[in-house]
Amino acid sequence: MAERPTGTVTFLMTDIEASTRRWEEQPEAMRIALMRHDATLREVIEANGGWPFKHTGDGMLAAFAAAQPAIQAAIAAQRLLELPVRMGVCTDEAELCDDDYFGPALNRTARIMAAAHGGQVLVAAATAAIVEAADLGDLGEHRLRDL
């Protein structure tokens, strides 16, 4: 597993779309799908040099030392995941305390992820500006809640 990035960090945050409804309607199928989801995300994140640091029940947070591998991990995961997962990627300064990160970068990443639909990877404009050879489409400006 990669070493914990510090300073300027690129965060990848994921969330399964409509997971509550899925749990209510098909709990056993969701349990199996969630185990596959978690294993796939962990494998792809670690294969791209990321450090998964938090599980949110129906999503995951990971930190990367650079933006390009975070985006590559998100794209690879979307190709493999069976469930509709929305993802957000953002690069900024963050504080590391014990095994967790704190600061506005995480809030921004959460807002970006929340604006996505299942199957989408949304990338902050500042992050998109520092990556090379990523096939990113410009979706225009979007106002994020509280930002």
N, C-alpha and C positions, 0 to 999 in steps of 0.2 A: 504494500500500500504506500502511496505517496506520503511525503512529509507534509505536515500542516503548513499551508502557505500563510505568510504574514505580510503586513503592510498593504499594498495594493493587491486585492484578491478578486477573482471572478467567481461569482456565485451562480450555481444552477439550482433552481427550486422547482419541484414538480408537485402535481396534485392530480389525482384521478377525478375526472369529471363525473358528477352524479354518483359518487360512491355511496352516499347514505341510502339513496333509493336502491342501488344494487344490493347493498347489505340487507335491506328490508325484504326485497323480492326474492333474492337467491343467495342466502347466507353461505351455503356450502360451496357453491360455484365461486362466490366472491372470495372466500377464504383461500381456495386453490389459486385463483387468478392473482390475488394479492401476494401470495408466496412467490409466484413466477415473476410478477412485477418487481418485487424487492430484489430478487436474485439477479434479474436482468439489469436493473439500474445499478446495483452495486458492481456487477461485473464490468459494465460499460464505463462507469465512472472511474473505476480503478485502472482499467485498461488504457484510459486516456490521461492517467496521471493525477486524477482527482482524489480528494479526500472526503468521503461521505461522513458527515459529522452529526446528522440528526435525522431521525425518522419521525414523521408526523402522523402516523397511522395510515394515511392514504397517500403519502408523498414522501419526498426525501429532499434533503439539502446537502449540497456538496460544494467544496471550495477547491479552486484551481489556482495555480500560480500564474497562469496565462489564459487569455480569452479564447484563443483558437481551440485548444483541447476541450474546453467547456462546451463550445458550440458543436464540435465534432462528437462529443459524448451525447449531447442532446439529440442530434440528428440520428446517430446510431441507435439510441434507445427507442426513438419514435418508430424506427423501421422494424424493431423487434417486439415491441409491446403489443399485447392483445387488447388492452383496455385503452379508452380514450384518455390520454394524459396531456394536461396542459403544462407548459414549461416556460420559465422566465430565466434570462441570463443577464447579469449586470456586473460591471467592474467598478470597484471603488475601494477606498480605504476602509479597513475594518479592524476592530480590536479583537484579539484572541484572549479569552479568559478560560482557563482550564481546557475543556474540550468543546467549547462553544464560541461563537462569534457574536459580537454586539456592534450596534451602530446603524446609522442611516442606510448603509448599503443593503442591509437585509430587508429593511422596510421597502426600499425601492424595488428590490428583486421580487418581493412578495406582491407588490402592486402590478409589476409587469406581468408576472405569472397569472395573476387574477384576471387580467385583461384578455388572456388567451382562451381559446376554445380547445377541447380535446383534440389532440393530434397536432397542435401548433407549438412552435418554439418562437417566443417573442424575445428579441434582443434589444437592450437599451441602445440608443443611438450612439452614445459615447463608446460602448463596447464594439458595436459594428464598425466604428471608424478606425479601430486599432487592429482589426483582423485582416488577414490576407487570404485570398482564394476561397472565401466563403460565398456560397450562392445565396445571398440574402436579398429578399424583395422588400422594398420600402413600402410600408403600409401607411405612411404619413404620420403626422403628429397626433398624439392622443393624450388627453389630460388624464393623469393618474390621481386617484382619490388622495387627498391630503398633501399632494406634492405640487 
